[in-house]
Amino acid sequence: MLFYFMMSKTTWLKQQIRQQAASARRKLTAEQRQAYSASIMQYAQDYVSSNGTQCLLTYKALPVEVNTDVLLEGNTWKAYAPRMLDEHHMVWIAVGATSVWKKSDFGVLEPIGDELWQPSSMKTTLLCPLLAFDRQGHRLGMGKGYFDRWLSKYGGNIDVVGLAYSCQELPKVPVEPHDVPLSTIITEHGVFACPTT
């Protein structure tokens, strides 16, 4: 009973934080989002280039999120974007400058294609969206759990990096056992390594 109460309390707290973080992000002007995204993308490109990334898994941004378009066109890496298969699972589809995108039921643009990312010895970096984060590497997403479920299966040898505006940072994000921490966070202020333990 106590465990159920604690989990319910954590879930409620996460929901409150999601609302606050989403509100802070919405308050950014279009000009601020554009300028901050450009800075974040420069840091992100430098990061994935310097760490030898060969496969880059990232997302097609919603208007309020950090714009990742430049990364999806590829460079020294091969880019992949997620497609949801059902309420619980997603796969990563190879994308590039000429990729065709389709809006999902959640309003997210997903790639049309059939070349899937597969686990291999190639250096893979995942750049994931988030609503809130702390410097310990804890993140809150939209609450659907897609990234955490996928990472619980494939995340062992992947560099997991969060992309966010600095206004989304919190002193501490509540954590549950299934949450997968970030190794690095990139904001318009730079690249921040997270503790490994």
C-alpha positions in Angstrom: 0.0 0.0 0.0 2.8 2.4 0.9 4.6 1.5 -2.4 1.4 2.3 -4.4 1.0 5.6 -2.6 4.6 6.6 -3.2 4.4 5.7 -6.9 1.2 7.6 -7.2 2.7 10.6 -5.5 5.7 10.5 -7.8 3.4 10.2 -10.8 1.4 13.2 -9.7 4.5 15.2 -9.0 5.8 14.4 -12.5 2.6 15.6 -14.1 2.8 18.9 -12.2 6.4 19.4 -13.3 5.5 18.6 -16.9 2.8 21.3 -16.9 5.2 23.9 -15.4 8.1 23.0 -17.8 5.8 23.0 -20.8 4.5 26.4 -19.7 8.0 27.8 -19.4 8.9 26.5 -22.9 5.8 28.0 -24.4 6.7 31.4 -23.0 9.8 31.5 -25.3 9.2 33.7 -28.3 9.6 32.3 -31.8 12.7 34.4 -32.1 14.1 33.0 -28.9 13.4 29.4 -30.0 15.0 30.0 -33.3 18.2 31.5 -31.8 18.4 29.0 -29.0 17.8 26.1 -31.4 20.6 27.3 -33.7 23.0 27.5 -30.7 22.0 24.0 -29.5 22.4 22.6 -33.0 25.9 23.9 -33.2 26.8 22.4 -29.9 25.1 19.1 -30.9 26.9 18.9 -34.3 30.2 19.5 -32.6 29.4 16.9 -30.0 28.4 14.1 -32.3 31.3 14.9 -34.7 33.9 14.9 -31.9 32.7 11.6 -30.3 32.8 9.6 -33.5 29.0 9.1 -33.8 28.2 6.9 -36.8 24.5 6.4 -36.2 22.5 9.4 -34.9 19.0 8.7 -33.5 17.0 11.8 -33.1 13.5 13.3 -33.5 11.6 15.6 -35.9 10.8 18.5 -33.6 7.4 19.9 -32.8 7.2 23.8 -33.1 8.0 24.3 -29.4 10.9 21.9 -29.3 14.6 22.3 -30.2 14.7 22.2 -34.0 16.7 19.2 -35.1 16.2 19.4 -38.9 19.9 20.1 -39.7 20.9 16.9 -37.8 18.4 14.7 -39.7 20.0 15.6 -43.0 23.1 13.6 -41.9 26.7 14.5 -42.1 29.5 12.2 -41.1 26.8 10.2 -39.4 23.7 8.3 -40.7 20.5 9.8 -39.2 17.4 7.9 -38.0 14.1 9.2 -36.7 11.5 7.3 -34.6 8.2 5.8 -35.8 5.7 4.5 -33.3 4.4 1.0 -34.0 1.7 0.9 -31.4 1.0 2.3 -27.9 4.2 0.9 -26.5 6.9 0.4 -29.2 8.9 2.4 -31.6 11.5 1.8 -34.3 14.1 4.1 -35.9 13.9 4.7 -39.6 16.8 6.0 -41.7 16.2 9.6 -42.9 17.9 12.3 -45.0 17.3 15.5 -46.8 14.7 13.9 -49.2 12.8 11.9 -46.6 9.0 11.9 -46.6 7.2 12.5 -43.3 3.7 11.7 -42.1 1.9 13.2 -39.1 1.2 10.6 -36.4 -1.8 10.4 -34.1 0.2 12.4 -31.6 0.8 15.2 -34.1 4.5 14.2 -34.4 6.1 13.9 -37.9 7.3 10.4 -38.5 9.4 9.1 -41.4 8.1 6.9 -44.2 10.6 4.3 -45.0 11.7 0.8 -44.3 15.4 0.9 -43.5 15.6 0.3 -39.7 18.4 1.0 -37.3 19.8 -2.2 -35.9 22.0 -2.8 -32.9 25.6 -3.1 -34.1 29.2 -2.2 -33.1 28.7 1.2 -34.8 28.9 4.2 -32.4 25.3 5.3 -31.8 24.2 8.5 -30.1 20.5 9.2 -29.2 19.5 12.8 -29.0 16.1 12.8 -27.2 13.5 15.4 -26.5 12.4 16.2 -23.0 10.1 18.5 -21.0 12.3 18.9 -17.9 15.7 17.9 -16.8 18.2 18.2 -13.9 22.0 18.2 -13.9 22.1 14.7 -12.6 20.8 13.5 -16.0 17.2 12.8 -15.0 14.6 13.8 -17.6 10.9 14.0 -18.0 9.4 13.3 -21.4 5.7 13.6 -22.4 4.8 10.7 -20.2 4.2 8.1 -22.8 7.3 6.1 -21.9 8.4 5.3 -25.5 12.1 6.3 -25.0 12.5 4.7 -21.6 11.0 1.4 -22.9 13.2 1.5 -25.9 16.3 2.4 -23.9 15.7 -0.4 -21.4 16.1 -2.8 -24.3 18.8 -1.1 -26.4 20.4 1.6 -24.4 23.3 -0.3 -22.9 25.9 0.8 -25.4 24.3 4.1 -26.6 25.2 7.6 -25.7 21.9 9.2 -24.5 21.8 13.0 -24.8 19.0 15.3 -23.9 18.2 18.5 -26.0 16.4 21.3 -24.2 16.2 25.0 -23.6 17.8 26.1 -20.3 14.3 27.3 -19.0 13.4 23.6 -18.8 16.1 22.9 -16.1 15.0 22.0 -12.6 17.1 21.5 -9.4 15.7 17.9 -9.2 13.5 15.8 -11.3 11.6 12.9 -9.6 12.9 9.5 -10.6 11.2 6.1 -10.8 13.1 2.7 -11.3 12.3 2.5 -15.0 13.7 5.9 -15.8 16.8 5.9 -17.9 19.3 8.7 -17.2 21.1 10.9 -19.7 24.8 10.9 -20.2 24.8 14.5 -21.4 22.5 17.5 -21.7 22.8 20.2 -24.4 21.2 23.6 -24.0 21.8 27.0 -25.6 24.4 27.5 -22.9 26.5 24.5 -23.8 27.2 20.8 -23.3 26.9 19.4 -19.8 28.1 16.0 -18.8 26.0 14.2 -16.2 27.3 12.0 -13.4 27.8 8.4 -14.4 26.3 7.0 -11.1 
